[in-house]
Amino acid sequence: MLALGGMRFPCALGRTGCRVRKREGDGATPVGLWRLRVVLYRPDRVQRPRTHLPVQAIRPCDGWCDAPADRNYNRPVHLPYPASAERLWRTDGLYDIVVVLDYNDRPRVRGRGSAIFMHVAKPGYAPTEGCIALARPYLSRLLERMGSRATLAVRGP
């Protein structure tokens, strides 16, 4: 459950739960307090999200490097990319709206996990690979209320 003030939103977390010691590919959502960096969106599918956070449109060539040995690990990249990278322009709609969290970005630690986002949930709130996922209407409503200093707290078991 994700809470903001008096509001509560159902959400999906990583398939292996929440962990303090997150590792690349472990399927866990990292425990901690994370700032919301930027909102990405598919302009061909959704209107520009209303929020006080920075907003950027996703392009078909946008990706996110998830190769721990690469110099651009846990950073946005241009596809095609020579190392492993996740495609942000997805056909399944999960990344129609994406919030980039500040997990493992300053400093980046190789193998500690990459592409930890808040994004649109799968039907039935199926678990994620480590992200936080909400139904699109809830995600939009949440973003409308998020200020530039907003943080997301993920608590462990």
Secondary structure in CASP SS format (residue, H / E / C, confidence):
PFRMAT SS
TARGET T0000
AUTHOR 0000-0000-0000
METHOD secondary structure of the structure
MODEL  1
M C 1.00
L E 1.00
A E 1.00
L E 1.00
G C 1.00
G C 1.00
M E 1.00
R E 1.00
F E 1.00
P C 1.00
C C 1.00
A E 1.00
L C 1.00
G E 1.00
R C 1.00
T C 1.00
G C 1.00
C E 1.00
R E 1.00
V C 1.00
R C 1.00
K C 1.00
R C 1.00
E C 1.00
G C 1.00
D C 1.00
G C 1.00
A C 1.00
T E 1.00
P E 1.00
V C 1.00
G E 1.00
L E 1.00
W E 1.00
R E 1.00
L E 1.00
R E 1.00
V E 1.00
V E 1.00
L E 1.00
Y E 1.00
R C 1.00
P C 1.00
D C 1.00
R C 1.00
V C 1.00
Q C 1.00
R C 1.00
P C 1.00
R C 1.00
T C 1.00
H C 1.00
L C 1.00
P C 1.00
V E 1.00
Q E 1.00
A E 1.00
I C 1.00
R C 1.00
P C 1.00
C C 1.00
D E 1.00
G E 1.00
W E 1.00
C E 1.00
D C 1.00
A C 1.00
P C 1.00
A C 1.00
D C 1.00
R C 1.00
N C 1.00
Y C 1.00
N C 1.00
R C 1.00
P E 1.00
V E 1.00
H E 1.00
L C 1.00
P C 1.00
Y C 1.00
P C 1.00
A C 1.00
S C 1.00
A E 1.00
E E 1.00
R E 1.00
L C 1.00
W C 1.00
R C 1.00
T C 1.00
D C 1.00
G C 1.00
L C 1.00
Y C 1.00
D C 1.00
I E 1.00
V E 1.00
V E 1.00
V E 1.00
L E 1.00
D C 1.00
Y C 1.00
N C 1.00
D C 1.00
R C 1.00
P C 1.00
R C 1.00
V C 1.00
R C 1.00
G C 1.00
R C 1.00
G C 1.00
S C 1.00
A C 1.00
I C 1.00
F E 1.00
M E 1.00
H E 1.00
V E 1.00
A C 1.00
K C 1.00
P H 1.00
G H 1.00
Y H 1.00
A C 1.00
P C 1.00
T E 1.00
E C 1.00
G C 1.00
C C 1.00
I E 1.00
A E 1.00
L E 1.00
A C 1.00
R H 1.00
P H 1.00
Y H 1.00
L H 1.00
S H 1.00
R H 1.00
L H 1.00
L H 1.00
E H 1.00
R H 1.00
M C 1.00
G C 1.00
S C 1.00
R C 1.00
A C 1.00
T E 1.00
L E 1.00
A E 1.00
V E 1.00
R C 1.00
G C 1.00
P C 1.00
END
